[in-house]
Amino acid sequence: MECTIEGLSAEVLASGQASVFARVELTVNLPPVPGQVSFAEDSPALISAPRALVDTVGLITSGWTDSADDLPLRYAFFVDTSGLVTPRDGSTMAASQAEIQTILSGSTIRVLRGADLNAELATVLPQGLAVPGGPDVQMTLIATARDPLGAVGLAATHIMVAPALSAEEAGNSSAVTNAAAGQLSKALESASSSDPA
């Protein structure tokens, strides 16, 4: 984006009047806007809340625009397990670069996948603050779009996530052991491709 700043000043001298005019043109790199993040259309999560650490869900971020000189964009996915990051204006958050860094460095933010050219991700969601056998919990799904010059846009939306274990499974110790083994396997798979935003 190009921004022009103009200023005019005048000075009166004993011999007459003189004026000075100044014009400065700056090129400012604005972040990509106005993206959104959601479950992919074919994701089972659209039907019911996915089970944390068990169900693989499809995530997608779309709608991002930036100037042609600032492409390609790289996308990252996060989840706020507290659900306290609140989307503004629908799913796009108008946040400064400092606000985005503060949000993404929070203790309840989990990286699902670091920056990548692919705007889609298949992953499992973390347990968060859900209690095994308890009710579904609200989390905040977050996506960022970063241009090659480092400007970042952020989109967020609330999602519901079911506990990894139902009430019946939580009372069954072998189900807990099997779920833990499955969680470890999935965590190792996704850790191999983690490159934070």
Backbone as JSON Lines, residues from 0, in Angstrom:
{"i":0,"aa":"M","n":[0.85,-1.17,0.0],"ca":[0.0,0.0,0.0],"c":[0.89,1.22,0.0]}
{"i":1,"aa":"E","n":[0.51,2.2,-0.78],"ca":[1.27,3.44,-0.82],"c":[0.52,4.5,-0.04]}
{"i":2,"aa":"C","n":[1.26,5.26,0.71],"ca":[0.67,6.27,1.58],"c":[1.39,7.59,1.31]}
{"i":3,"aa":"T","n":[0.66,8.67,1.1],"ca":[1.28,9.98,0.85],"c":[0.99,10.91,2.01]}
{"i":4,"aa":"I","n":[2.04,11.52,2.5],"ca":[1.92,12.49,3.59],"c":[2.31,13.84,3.03]}
{"i":5,"aa":"E","n":[1.41,14.8,3.14],"ca":[1.69,16.14,2.63],"c":[1.61,17.14,3.78]}
{"i":6,"aa":"G","n":[2.49,18.12,3.72],"ca":[2.48,19.16,4.73],"c":[2.81,20.49,4.08]}
{"i":7,"aa":"L","n":[2.29,21.56,4.6],"ca":[2.54,22.89,4.05],"c":[2.84,23.81,5.21]}
{"i":8,"aa":"S","n":[3.9,24.57,5.04],"ca":[4.21,25.55,6.08],"c":[4.57,26.86,5.41]}
{"i":9,"aa":"A","n":[4.33,27.95,6.08],"ca":[4.63,29.28,5.53],"c":[5.42,30.06,6.55]}
{"i":10,"aa":"E","n":[6.31,30.89,6.05],"ca":[7.13,31.72,6.93],"c":[7.12,33.13,6.34]}
{"i":11,"aa":"V","n":[6.89,34.13,7.18],"ca":[6.88,35.52,6.73],"c":[8.23,36.13,7.06]}
{"i":12,"aa":"L","n":[8.86,36.7,6.02],"ca":[10.16,37.35,6.19],"c":[9.98,38.85,6.03]}
{"i":13,"aa":"A","n":[10.96,39.63,6.45],"ca":[10.89,41.08,6.34],"c":[10.77,41.52,4.89]}
{"i":14,"aa":"S","n":[11.36,40.77,3.99],"ca":[11.33,41.14,2.57],"c":[10.08,40.62,1.85]}
{"i":15,"aa":"G","n":[9.28,39.83,2.5],"ca":[8.09,39.29,1.85],"c":[7.71,37.93,2.45]}
{"i":16,"aa":"Q","n":[6.86,37.25,1.72],"ca":[6.38,35.96,2.23],"c":[6.99,34.82,1.41]}
{"i":17,"aa":"A","n":[7.43,33.79,2.13],"ca":[7.96,32.59,1.47],"c":[7.2,31.39,2.03]}
{"i":18,"aa":"S","n":[6.95,30.45,1.2],"ca":[6.27,29.24,1.7],"c":[7.08,28.01,1.3]}
{"i":19,"aa":"V","n":[6.95,27.0,2.08],"ca":[7.66,25.75,1.85],"c":[6.63,24.62,1.78]}
{"i":20,"aa":"F","n":[6.79,23.73,0.84],"ca":[5.88,22.61,0.69],"c":[6.7,21.32,0.78]}
{"i":21,"aa":"A","n":[6.16,20.34,1.49],"ca":[6.86,19.05,1.62],"c":[5.9,17.92,1.26]}
{"i":22,"aa":"R","n":[6.43,16.92,0.55],"ca":[5.62,15.75,0.19],"c":[6.53,14.52,0.34]}
{"i":23,"aa":"V","n":[6.03,13.51,1.07],"ca":[6.77,12.28,1.28],"c":[5.87,11.11,0.9]}
{"i":24,"aa":"E","n":[6.39,10.18,0.11],"ca":[5.64,8.99,-0.24],"c":[6.29,7.79,0.44]}
{"i":25,"aa":"L","n":[5.48,7.03,1.15],"ca":[5.94,5.84,1.85],"c":[5.2,4.62,1.32]}
{"i":26,"aa":"T","n":[5.89,3.52,1.23],"ca":[5.23,2.28,0.9],"c":[5.18,1.44,2.16]}
{"i":27,"aa":"V","n":[3.99,1.07,2.56],"ca":[3.78,0.33,3.81],"c":[3.28,-1.06,3.47]}
{"i":28,"aa":"N","n":[3.85,-2.07,4.1],"ca":[3.4,-3.45,3.89],"c":[2.28,-3.75,4.89]}
{"i":29,"aa":"L","n":[1.07,-3.89,4.38],"ca":[-0.06,-4.22,5.24],"c":[-0.22,-5.74,5.3]}
{"i":30,"aa":"P","n":[-0.78,-6.25,6.39],"ca":[-0.98,-7.69,6.51],"c":[-2.08,-8.19,5.58]}
{"i":31,"aa":"P","n":[-2.06,-9.48,5.28],"ca":[-3.14,-10.06,4.48],"c":[-4.48,-9.94,5.22]}
{"i":32,"aa":"V","n":[-5.55,-9.66,4.48],"ca":[-6.9,-9.54,5.05],"c":[-7.9,-10.07,4.06]}
{"i":33,"aa":"P","n":[-9.13,-10.26,4.34],"ca":[-9.74,-10.62,5.6],"c":[-10.05,-12.12,5.59]}
{"i":34,"aa":"G","n":[-9.18,-12.93,6.04],"ca":[-9.35,-14.38,5.97],"c":[-10.34,-14.93,6.97]}
{"i":35,"aa":"Q","n":[-10.58,-16.23,6.84],"ca":[-11.42,-16.95,7.78],"c":[-10.84,-18.33,7.97]}
{"i":36,"aa":"V","n":[-11.22,-18.98,9.04],"ca":[-10.78,-20.34,9.32],"c":[-11.99,-21.16,9.73]}
{"i":37,"aa":"S","n":[-12.04,-22.42,9.28],"ca":[-13.19,-23.26,9.6],"c":[-12.83,-24.72,9.39]}
{"i":38,"aa":"F","n":[-13.78,-25.58,9.73],"ca":[-13.64,-26.99,9.39],"c":[-13.84,-27.11,7.88]}
{"i":39,"aa":"A","n":[-13.12,-28.02,7.25],"ca":[-13.3,-28.28,5.83],"c":[-14.71,-28.83,5.58]}
{"i":40,"aa":"E","n":[-15.24,-28.61,4.38],"ca":[-16.61,-29.02,4.07],"c":[-16.86,-30.51,4.27]}
{"i":41,"aa":"D","n":[-15.84,-31.34,4.06],"ca":[-16.03,-32.78,4.19],"c":[-15.65,-33.31,5.57]}
{"i":42,"aa":"S","n":[-15.39,-32.41,6.52],"ca":[-14.98,-32.82,7.86],"c":[-16.16,-33.32,8.68]}
{"i":43,"aa":"P","n":[-16.0,-34.47,9.36],"ca":[-17.07,-34.97,10.23],"c":[-17.39,-34.01,11.37]}
{"i":44,"aa":"A","n":[-16.46,-33.07,11.65],"ca":[-16.67,-32.11,12.74],"c":[-17.84,-31.18,12.46]}
{"i":45,"aa":"L","n":[-18.29,-31.1,11.2],"ca":[-19.45,-30.26,10.89],"c":[-20.73,-30.89,11.4]}
{"i":46,"aa":"I","n":[-20.72,-32.19,11.63],"ca":[-21.91,-32.9,12.1],"c":[-21.97,-32.94,13.62]}
{"i":47,"aa":"S","n":[-20.85,-33.26,14.26],"ca":[-20.81,-33.29,15.72],"c":[-19.42,-32.87,16.19]}
{"i":48,"aa":"A","n":[-19.33,-32.5,17.46],"ca":[-18.05,-32.06,18.01],"c":[-17.02,-33.18,17.9]}
{"i":49,"aa":"P","n":[-15.84,-32.89,17.34],"ca":[-14.81,-33.93,17.24],"c":[-14.29,-34.29,18.62]}
{"i":50,"aa":"R","n":[-13.87,-35.54,18.79],"ca":[-13.28,-35.98,20.06],"c":[-11.82,-35.58,20.08]}
{"i":51,"aa":"A","n":[-11.43,-34.88,21.13],"ca":[-10.04,-34.46,21.29],"c":[-9.12,-35.67,21.25]}
{"i":52,"aa":"L","n":[-7.98,-35.52,20.58],"ca":[-6.93,-36.54,20.52],"c":[-7.35,-37.84,19.83]}
{"i":53,"aa":"V","n":[-8.56,-37.89,19.27],"ca":[-9.06,-39.11,18.65],"c":[-9.45,-38.87,17.19]}
{"i":54,"aa":"D","n":[-10.36,-37.93,16.96],"ca":[-10.9,-37.7,15.62],"c":[-10.0,-36.79,14.79]}
{"i":55,"aa":"T","n":[-9.72,-37.21,13.57],"ca":[-8.99,-36.36,12.63],"c":[-9.99,-35.42,11.98]}
{"i":56,"aa":"V","n":[-9.68,-34.14,11.99],"ca":[-10.56,-33.13,11.41],"c":[-9.82,-32.41,10.28]}
{"i":57,"aa":"G","n":[-10.58,-31.94,9.31],"ca":[-10.02,-31.14,8.23],"c":[-10.24,-29.68,8.55]}
{"i":58,"aa":"L","n":[-9.17,-28.89,8.47],"ca":[-9.25,-27.44,8.7],"c":[-8.87,-26.73,7.41]}
{"i":59,"aa":"I","n":[-9.46,-25.55,7.21],"ca":[-9.14,-24.77,6.02],"c":[-9.17,-23.29,6.38]}
{"i":60,"aa":"T","n":[-8.26,-22.54,5.8],"ca":[-8.3,-21.08,5.93],"c":[-8.39,-20.53,4.52]}
{"i":61,"aa":"S","n":[-9.24,-19.54,4.32],"ca":[-9.5,-19.02,2.97],"c":[-9.88,-17.55,3.03]}
{"i":62,"aa":"G","n":[-9.99,-16.96,1.85],"ca":[-10.46,-15.58,1.75],"c":[-9.38,-14.53,1.93]}
{"i":63,"aa":"W","n":[-8.14,-14.92,2.11],"ca":[-7.07,-13.95,2.34],"c":[-6.72,-13.21,1.05]}
{"i":64,"aa":"T","n":[-6.49,-11.9,1.17],"ca":[-6.03,-11.11,0.03],"c":[-4.85,-10.26,0.48]}
{"i":65,"aa":"D","n":[-3.98,-10.0,-0.46],"ca":[-2.81,-9.15,-0.24],"c":[-2.38,-8.64,-1.6]}
{"i":66,"aa":"S","n":[-1.54,-7.64,-1.65],"ca":[-1.1,-7.12,-2.95],"c":[-0.28,-8.19,-3.67]}
{"i":67,"aa":"A","n":[-0.28,-8.13,-4.98],"ca":[0.41,-9.13,-5.8],"c":[1.9,-9.22,-5.46]}
{"i":68,"aa":"D","n":[2.51,-8.13,-5.03],"ca":[3.92,-8.14,-4.66],"c":[4.18,-8.88,-3.36]}
{"i":69,"aa":"D","n":[3.12,-9.11,-2.57],"ca":[3.27,-9.74,-1.26],"c":[2.84,-11.21,-1.25]}
{"i":70,"aa":"L","n":[2.89,-11.86,-2.4],"ca":[2.51,-13.27,-2.49],"c":[3.76,-14.1,-2.74]}
{"i":71,"aa":"P","n":[3.79,-15.37,-2.39],"ca":[2.69,-16.18,-1.87],"c":[2.54,-16.03,-0.36]}
{"i":72,"aa":"L","n":[1.38,-16.38,0.13],"ca":[1.12,-16.36,1.57],"c":[1.43,-17.73,2.15]}
{"i":73,"aa":"R","n":[1.82,-17.73,3.42],"ca":[2.08,-18.98,4.16],"c":[1.1,-19.02,5.32]}
{"i":74,"aa":"Y","n":[0.5,-20.19,5.55],"ca":[-0.58,-20.34,6.52],"c":[-0.15,-21.23,7.69]}
{"i":75,"aa":"A","n":[-0.57,-20.84,8.88],"ca":[-0.31,-21.64,10.08],"c":[-1.62,-21.8,10.83]}
{"i":76,"aa":"F","n":[-1.72,-22.9,11.58],"ca":[-2.94,-23.2,12.35],"c":[-2.6,-23.38,13.82]}
{"i":77,"aa":"F","n":[-3.46,-22.84,14.67],"ca":[-3.29,-22.91,16.12],"c":[-4.65,-23.19,16.75]}
{"i":78,"aa":"V","n":[-4.65,-23.59,18.01],"ca":[-5.89,-23.69,18.77],"c":[-5.62,-23.11,20.16]}
{"i":79,"aa":"D","n":[-6.57,-22.32,20.64],"ca":[-6.53,-21.8,22.0],"c":[-7.41,-22.72,22.83]}
{"i":80,"aa":"T","n":[-6.78,-23.54,23.67],"ca":[-7.53,-24.54,24.43],"c":[-8.4,-23.93,25.52]}
{"i":81,"aa":"S","n":[-8.17,-22.66,25.86],"ca":[-9.03,-22.02,26.87],"c":[-10.29,-21.46,26.25]}
{"i":82,"aa":"G","n":[-10.27,-21.23,24.94],"ca":[-11.41,-20.62,24.27],"c":[-11.55,-19.14,24.56]}
{"i":83,"aa":"L","n":[-10.52,-18.53,25.18],"ca":[-10.61,-17.13,25.57],"c":[-10.27,-16.15,24.47]}
{"i":84,"aa":"V","n":[-9.54,-16.59,23.44],"ca":[-9.28,-15.7,22.31],"c":[-10.62,-15.53,21.6]}
{"i":85,"aa":"T","n":[-11.11,-14.31,21.54],"ca":[-12.44,-14.05,21.02],"c":[-12.37,-13.44,19.63]}
{"i":86,"aa":"P","n":[-12.97,-14.09,18.64],"ca":[-13.0,-13.51,17.3],"c":[-13.77,-12.19,17.3]}
{"i":87,"aa":"R","n":[-13.27,-11.22,16.54],"ca":[-13.97,-9.95,16.36],"c":[-14.46,-9.89,14.92]}
{"i":88,"aa":"D","n":[-15.56,-9.22,14.67],"ca":[-16.09,-9.05,13.32],"c":[-16.23,-10.38,12.59]}
{"i":89,"aa":"G","n":[-16.95,-11.29,13.16],"ca":[-17.09,-12.6,12.54],"c":[-15.87,-13.44,12.83]}
{"i":90,"aa":"S","n":[-15.19,-13.89,11.8],"ca":[-14.04,-14.75,12.04],"c":[-12.71,-14.05,11.84]}
{"i":91,"aa":"T","n":[-12.7,-12.84,11.31],"ca":[-11.44,-12.14,11.08],"c":[-11.17,-11.2,12.25]}
{"i":92,"aa":"M","n":[-9.95,-11.24,12.73],"ca":[-9.58,-10.35,13.83],"c":[-8.71,-9.23,13.28]}
{"i":93,"aa":"A","n":[-9.11,-8.0,13.52],"ca":[-8.3,-6.85,13.15],"c":[-7.38,-6.57,14.33]}
{"i":94,"aa":"A","n":[-6.19,-7.15,14.28],"ca":[-5.25,-7.01,15.39],"c":[-3.93,-6.48,14.86]}
{"i":95,"aa":"S","n":[-3.25,-5.71,15.69],"ca":[-1.93,-5.22,15.3],"c":[-0.94,-6.38,15.34]}
{"i":96,"aa":"Q","n":[0.22,-6.19,14.73],"ca":[1.24,-7.24,14.73],"c":[1.66,-7.58,16.16]}
{"i":97,"aa":"A","n":[1.72,-6.58,17.04],"ca":[2.08,-6.83,18.44],"c":[0.99,-7.65,19.14]}
{"i":98,"aa":"E","n":[-0.29,-7.34,18.86],"ca":[-1.39,-8.1,19.45],"c":[-1.37,-9.56,18.98]}
{"i":99,"aa":"I","n":[-1.07,-9.76,17.7],"ca":[-1.01,-11.12,17.16],"c":[0.09,-11.91,17.86]}
{"i":100,"aa":"Q","n":[1.27,-11.3,18.03],"ca":[2.37,-11.99,18.72],"c":[1.99,-12.32,20.16]}
{"i":101,"aa":"T","n":[1.3,-11.41,20.83],"ca":[0.86,-11.65,22.21],"c":[-0.13,-12.81,22.26]}
{"i":102,"aa":"I","n":[-1.09,-12.82,21.33],"ca":[-2.09,-13.89,21.29],"c":[-1.41,-15.24,21.08]}
{"i":103,"aa":"L","n":[-0.51,-15.31,20.09],"ca":[0.1,-16.59,19.72],"c":[1.14,-17.07,20.73]}
{"i":104,"aa":"S","n":[1.56,-16.21,21.65],"ca":[2.53,-16.65,22.65],"c":[1.86,-17.02,23.98]}
{"i":105,"aa":"G","n":[0.53,-17.01,24.01],"ca":[-0.2,-17.36,25.23],"c":[0.02,-18.81,25.65]}
{"i":106,"aa":"S","n":[-0.1,-19.06,26.93],"ca":[0.19,-20.4,27.47],"c":[-0.84,-21.45,27.06]}
{"i":107,"aa":"T","n":[-2.02,-21.02,26.6],"ca":[-3.03,-21.99,26.2],"c":[-3.1,-22.17,24.68]}
{"i":108,"aa":"I","n":[-2.16,-21.56,23.96],"ca":[-2.11,-21.68,22.49],"c":[-1.28,-22.89,22.12]}
{"i":109,"aa":"R","n":[-1.84,-23.74,21.28],"ca":[-1.13,-24.93,20.79],"c":[-0.96,-24.8,19.28]}
{"i":110,"aa":"V","n":[0.26,-25.04,18.79],"ca":[0.53,-25.01,17.36],"c":[0.03,-26.32,16.76]}
{"i":111,"aa":"L","n":[-0.86,-26.22,15.79],"ca":[-1.32,-27.4,15.07],"c":[-0.41,-27.65,13.86]}
{"i":112,"aa":"R","n":[0.01,-26.56,13.2],"ca":[0.98,-26.65,12.12],"c":[1.57,-25.27,11.89]}
{"i":113,"aa":"G","n":[2.89,-25.24,11.71],"ca":[3.57,-23.98,11.43],"c":[3.32,-23.52,10.0]}
{"i":114,"aa":"A","n":[3.93,-22.4,9.66],"ca":[3.72,-21.76,8.37],"c":[4.03,-22.68,7.19]}
{"i":115,"aa":"D","n":[3.09,-22.71,6.23],"ca":[3.18,-23.6,5.08],"c":[2.36,-22.98,3.95]}
{"i":116,"aa":"L","n":[2.68,-23.31,2.71],"ca":[1.92,-22.79,1.57],"c":[0.53,-23.4,1.47]}
{"i":117,"aa":"N","n":[0.31,-24.55,2.08],"ca":[-0.97,-25.25,2.03],"c":[-1.96,-24.62,3.02]}
{"i":118,"aa":"A","n":[-3.11,-24.21,2.52],"ca":[-4.13,-23.57,3.36],"c":[-5.07,-24.57,4.0]}
{"i":119,"aa":"E","n":[-4.75,-25.87,3.91],"ca":[-5.58,-26.9,4.52],"c":[-4.73,-27.77,5.43]}
{"i":120,"aa":"L","n":[-5.38,-28.38,6.42],"ca":[-4.68,-29.24,7.37],"c":[-5.62,-30.32,7.87]}
{"i":121,"aa":"A","n":[-5.13,-31.55,7.94],"ca":[-5.84,-32.65,8.59],"c":[-5.09,-32.92,9.89]}
{"i":122,"aa":"T","n":[-5.79,-32.87,11.01],"ca":[-5.12,-32.99,12.31],"c":[-6.09,-33.49,13.38]}
{"i":123,"aa":"V","n":[-5.56,-33.82,14.54],"ca":[-6.39,-34.07,15.71],"c":[-6.25,-32.85,16.62]}
{"i":124,"aa":"L","n":[-7.29,-32.57,17.37],"ca":[-7.28,-31.41,18.27],"c":[-6.87,-31.83,19.67]}
{"i":125,"aa":"P","n":[-6.24,-30.94,20.43],"ca":[-5.82,-31.29,21.79],"c":[-7.0,-31.41,22.75]}
{"i":126,"aa":"Q","n":[-6.71,-32.0,23.9],"ca":[-7.72,-32.19,24.95],"c":[-8.17,-30.86,25.52]}
{"i":127,"aa":"G","n":[-7.26,-29.96,25.72],"ca":[-7.64,-28.66,26.28],"c":[-8.1,-28.8,27.72]}
{"i":128,"aa":"L","n":[-9.1,-28.04,28.07],"ca":[-9.59,-28.03,29.44],"c":[-10.75,-29.0,29.66]}
{"i":129,"aa":"A","n":[-10.97,-29.88,28.67],"ca":[-12.06,-30.86,28.8],"c":[-11.72,-31.89,29.86]}
{"i":130,"aa":"V","n":[-12.72,-32.32,30.58],"ca":[-12.58,-33.36,31.59],"c":[-13.04,-34.67,30.96]}
{"i":131,"aa":"P","n":[-12.24,-35.75,31.02],"ca":[-12.7,-37.02,30.45],"c":[-14.09,-37.37,30.97]}
{"i":132,"aa":"G","n":[-14.98,-37.66,30.05],"ca":[-16.35,-37.99,30.42],"c":[-17.22,-36.77,30.66]}
{"i":133,"aa":"G","n":[-16.62,-35.58,30.6],"ca":[-17.36,-34.34,30.85],"c":[-18.0,-33.8,29.59]}
{"i":134,"aa":"P","n":[-18.54,-32.59,29.66],"ca":[-19.22,-32.0,28.51],"c":[-18.22,-31.49,27.46]}
{"i":135,"aa":"D","n":[-18.73,-31.21,26.26],"ca":[-17.92,-30.61,25.21],"c":[-17.41,-29.25,25.71]}
{"i":136,"aa":"V","n":[-16.24,-28.85,25.22],"ca":[-15.69,-27.56,25.63],"c":[-15.46,-26.67,24.4]}
{"i":137,"aa":"Q","n":[-15.54,-25.37,24.64],"ca":[-15.31,-24.41,23.58],"c":[-13.82,-24.11,23.49]}
{"i":138,"aa":"M","n":[-13.29,-24.12,22.28],"ca":[-11.91,-23.71,22.02],"c":[-11.96,-22.7,20.9]}
{"i":139,"aa":"T","n":[-10.85,-22.05,20.64],"ca":[-10.77,-21.1,19.54],"c":[-9.79,-21.63,18.51]}
{"i":140,"aa":"L","n":[-10.27,-21.82,17.3],"ca":[-9.43,-22.23,16.18],"c":[-8.86,-20.96,15.56]}
{"i":141,"aa":"I","n":[-7.56,-20.94,15.33],"ca":[-6.87,-19.74,14.83],"c":[-6.06,-20.11,13.59]}
{"i":142,"aa":"A","n":[-6.09,-19.25,12.59],"ca":[-5.22,-19.39,11.42],"c":[-4.53,-18.05,11.19]}
{"i":143,"aa":"T","n":[-3.28,-18.13,10.74],"ca":[-2.58,-16.91,10.36],"c":[-2.17,-17.03,8.9]}
{"i":144,"aa":"A","n":[-2.08,-15.88,8.24],"ca":[-1.55,-15.79,6.88],"c":[-0.41,-14.79,6.95]}
{"i":145,"aa":"R","n":[0.77,-15.23,6.51],"ca":[1.98,-14.39,6.58],"c":[2.48,-14.15,5.16]}
{"i":146,"aa":"D","n":[2.77,-12.87,4.85],"ca":[3.33,-12.59,3.54],"c":[4.86,-12.67,3.6]}
{"i":147,"aa":"P","n":[5.55,-12.65,2.45],"ca":[7.01,-12.81,2.44],"c":[7.77,-11.72,3.2]}
{"i":148,"aa":"L","n":[7.13,-10.57,3.43],"ca":[7.79,-9.49,4.17],"c":[7.53,-9.57,5.67]}
{"i":149,"aa":"G","n":[6.76,-10.58,6.11],"ca":[6.54,-10.82,7.54],"c":[5.27,-10.26,8.13]}
{"i":150,"aa":"A","n":[4.45,-9.57,7.34],"ca":[3.18,-9.07,7.88],"c":[2.22,-10.24,8.05]}
{"i":151,"aa":"V","n":[1.5,-10.27,9.18],"ca":[0.65,-11.4,9.52],"c":[-0.78,-10.95,9.75]}
{"i":152,"aa":"G","n":[-1.72,-11.68,9.16],"ca":[-3.14,-11.5,9.44],"c":[-3.61,-12.69,10.26]}
{"i":153,"aa":"L","n":[-4.64,-12.5,11.06],"ca":[-5.11,-13.56,11.94],"c":[-6.62,-13.7,11.82]}
{"i":154,"aa":"A","n":[-7.09,-14.94,11.72],"ca":[-8.53,-15.23,11.72],"c":[-8.79,-16.24,12.82]}
{"i":155,"aa":"A","n":[-9.95,-16.15,13.46],"ca":[-10.27,-17.06,14.55],"c":[-11.77,-17.33,14.57]}
{"i":156,"aa":"T","n":[-12.11,-18.52,15.06],"ca":[-13.52,-18.87,15.22],"c":[-13.64,-19.85,16.39]}
{"i":157,"aa":"H","n":[-14.75,-19.81,17.07],"ca":[-14.98,-20.75,18.18],"c":[-15.41,-22.1,17.63]}
{"i":158,"aa":"I","n":[-14.95,-23.17,18.27],"ca":[-15.35,-24.53,17.93],"c":[-15.65,-25.28,19.21]}
{"i":159,"aa":"M","n":[-16.42,-26.34,19.09],"ca":[-16.7,-27.21,20.22],"c":[-15.92,-28.5,20.04]}
{"i":160,"aa":"V","n":[-15.28,-28.97,21.11],"ca":[-14.49,-30.2,21.07],"c":[-14.95,-31.09,22.21]}
{"i":161,"aa":"A","n":[-15.21,-32.36,21.88],"ca":[-15.65,-33.34,22.89],"c":[-14.41,-33.92,23.58]}
{"i":162,"aa":"P","n":[-14.55,-34.34,24.82],"ca":[-13.43,-35.0,25.5],"c":[-13.01,-36.25,24.76]}
{"i":163,"aa":"A","n":[-11.75,-36.64,24.93],"ca":[-11.22,-37.83,24.25],"c":[-11.98,-39.08,24.67]}
{"i":164,"aa":"L","n":[-12.41,-39.12,25.92],"ca":[-13.09,-40.31,26.44],"c":[-14.5,-39.97,26.88]}
{"i":165,"aa":"S","n":[-15.44,-40.84,26.57],"ca":[-16.8,-40.67,27.05],"c":[-16.83,-41.02,28.53]}
{"i":166,"aa":"A","n":[-17.94,-40.78,29.19],"ca":[-18.07,-41.11,30.61],"c":[-17.83,-42.59,30.85]}
{"i":167,"aa":"E","n":[-18.36,-43.43,29.96],"ca":[-18.17,-44.88,30.11],"c":[-16.71,-45.27,29.94]}
{"i":168,"aa":"E","n":[-16.05,-44.69,28.91],"ca":[-14.65,-45.01,28.65],"c":[-13.74,-44.51,29.77]}
{"i":169,"aa":"A","n":[-14.08,-43.36,30.35],"ca":[-13.26,-42.81,31.42],"c":[-13.23,-43.75,32.63]}
{"i":170,"aa":"G","n":[-14.28,-44.53,32.82],"ca":[-14.33,-45.49,33.92],"c":[-13.65,-46.8,33.6]}
{"i":171,"aa":"N","n":[-13.23,-47.0,32.36],"ca":[-12.62,-48.24,31.92],"c":[-11.12,-48.0,31.7]}
{"i":172,"aa":"S","n":[-10.27,-48.56,32.55],"ca":[-8.84,-48.28,32.5],"c":[-8.19,-48.75,31.21]}
{"i":173,"aa":"S","n":[-8.66,-49.83,30.58],"ca":[-8.05,-50.28,29.32],"c":[-8.37,-49.29,28.2]}
{"i":174,"aa":"A","n":[-9.54,-48.68,28.24],"ca":[-9.87,-47.66,27.24],"c":[-8.94,-46.46,27.39]}
{"i":175,"aa":"V","n":[-8.63,-46.09,28.64],"ca":[-7.72,-44.98,28.89],"c":[-6.34,-45.29,28.33]}
{"i":176,"aa":"T","n":[-5.84,-46.51,28.57],"ca":[-4.53,-46.92,28.06],"c":[-4.5,-46.91,26.54]}
{"i":177,"aa":"N","n":[-5.55,-47.45,25.9],"ca":[-5.61,-47.47,24.43],"c":[-5.68,-46.06,23.86]}
{"i":178,"aa":"A","n":[-6.45,-45.19,24.48],"ca":[-6.55,-43.8,24.01],"c":[-5.21,-43.09,24.15]}
{"i":179,"aa":"A","n":[-4.51,-43.32,25.26],"ca":[-3.19,-42.69,25.47],"c":[-2.2,-43.16,24.42]}
{"i":180,"aa":"A","n":[-2.21,-44.45,24.08],"ca":[-1.31,-44.98,23.05],"c":[-1.63,-44.35,21.7]}
{"i":181,"aa":"G","n":[-2.9,-44.2,21.38],"ca":[-3.3,-43.56,20.13],"c":[-2.9,-42.1,20.08]}
{"i":182,"aa":"Q","n":[-3.04,-41.4,21.23],"ca":[-2.67,-40.0,21.31],"c":[-1.17,-39.82,21.09]}
{"i":183,"aa":"L","n":[-0.36,-40.68,21.69],"ca":[1.09,-40.61,21.54],"c":[1.48,-40.81,20.09]}
{"i":184,"aa":"S","n":[0.88,-41.78,19.43],"ca":[1.18,-42.05,18.03],"c":[0.84,-40.85,17.15]}
{"i":185,"aa":"K","n":[-0.34,-40.25,17.36],"ca":[-0.75,-39.09,16.57],"c":[0.12,-37.88,16.87]}
{"i":186,"aa":"A","n":[0.53,-37.7,18.12],"ca":[1.39,-36.58,18.49],"c":[2.74,-36.7,17.82]}
{"i":187,"aa":"L","n":[3.29,-37.91,17.75],"ca":[4.57,-38.11,17.09],"c":[4.48,-37.85,15.6]}
{"i":188,"aa":"E","n":[3.36,-38.22,14.98],"ca":[3.17,-37.96,13.55],"c":[3.11,-36.47,13.26]}
{"i":189,"aa":"S","n":[2.33,-35.71,14.06],"ca":[2.21,-34.29,13.79],"c":[3.44,-33.49,14.22]}
{"i":190,"aa":"A","n":[4.22,-34.0,15.16],"ca":[5.42,-33.28,15.59],"c":[6.47,-33.25,14.5]}
{"i":191,"aa":"S","n":[6.44,-34.21,13.61],"ca":[7.44,-34.26,12.55],"c":[7.3,-33.13,11.54]}
{"i":192,"aa":"S","n":[6.13,-32.46,11.49],"ca":[5.94,-31.38,10.52],"c":[5.65,-30.03,11.19]}
{"i":193,"aa":"S","n":[6.07,-29.85,12.44],"ca":[5.79,-28.59,13.13],"c":[6.88,-27.57,12.86]}
{"i":194,"aa":"D","n":[6.46,-26.4,12.3],"ca":[7.32,-25.24,12.06],"c":[6.47,-24.05,12.41]}
{"i":195,"aa":"P","n":[6.56,-23.51,13.66],"ca":[5.65,-22.44,14.11],"c":[5.58,-21.26,13.12]}
{"i":196,"aa":"A","n":[4.47,-20.53,13.2],"ca":[4.16,-19.41,12.31],"c":[5.36,-18.65,11.94]}
